[in-house]
């Protein structure tokens, strides 16, 4: 299962707060259509019923089933610089969650 670093958890939490998402909202990760190996990220108000839900200290990340398989051994990390937040995927054994 995809894991989150503390930086990613805080970044998702901040983005969800800025977007005024409800408590059950969060970041959704889905496989990009037509671009194997790429992913689309979106803030959503709730998880679609088939998504894997990662809930950590009030932060929610939803992973659609196709992406879940590809991301199973990875960790989501984030770097917030000014008004920009970038997310990266790293093997779980190289990141401290």
Helices and strands as residue ranges (DSSP letters): E 3-4, H 6-18, E 26-31, E 39-44, E 52-56, E 59-63, H 65-71, E 74-81, E 84-91, G 92-94
